[in-house]
Amino acid sequence: MPSAAPAPSPANAALACLHALAERPFAQLKSRHVLHKIRISPGRVTVLLLALLAVDQ
């Protein structure tokens, strides 16, 4: 019988929370196919995405 997985360390749990905060908005944008339609420079995209995420929260 396989043993249970070890409990995550507090550092790993904190890192997972930070990743979830960063990845969720991008997943929402991908689901709306917004990122596939962008045809401007990466610097402008970053500014627009930060503004969009600030409004969304």
Buried (B, 14 or more C-beta within 10 A) or exposed (E): EEEEEEEEEEEEEEEEEEEEEEEEBEEEBEEEEBEEEEEEEEEEBEEEBEEBBEEEE
